[in-house]
Amino acid sequence: MMNILTELQKDRFTPRYYVAALTDNMSLQKAQVYEKSLIQGDREKIIEGAQFMQIYRSREVGQSYITSIATTVLAVLHAMWLIIRIRPQVIFCNGPGTCIPLCATAFLLKVLGLGWSSIFYIESIARVEKLSLSGLLLYKLRLADQFFVQWPQLQQKYPRAQYAGRLM
């Protein structure tokens, strides 16, 4: 995801909100390093164009589907509060745990006429033959406005997906 963000027009996508799971110890650190690299000159300057947030993850890796019901409800409520507060115009996501609650909330608000987020999902390059659970849910439920895969065989298997080539 960070590789994709480096290609965006920073002035067009401001402010940027980085959202990661509470249990994710690396993603926000990478985002902060990236945002600091954008600052020219004064290193003491506050990063004005970015905010960093953590939310509950709907399902941890290896967590049973039964116990994930409660954590998913909690994650959706947290995501709903966040989406209503931020009102993002564009959501870029790539999967694990936090993606489904954020995208489902943004989609619901769009259907109700209370939001207007465009959702772009990028499946992991590690997914060669089948979609991740997050990807499969977004694809089947048609929650993403644009759905990208990085392998041509995935695009053949999931025709509504767009083959983007290797994005890493």
Secondary structure, DSSP 8 states (H G I E B T S, - for coil): -HHHHTTS-TTTS-SEEEEEETT-SSHHHHHHHHHHHH--S-TTS--TTEEEEEE--S--TT--TTTHHHHHHHHHHHHHHHHHHH--SEEEE--TTTHHHHHHHHHHHHHTTS---EEEEE--TT-SSS--HHHHHHHHHT--SEEEESSHHHHHHSTTSEE-----
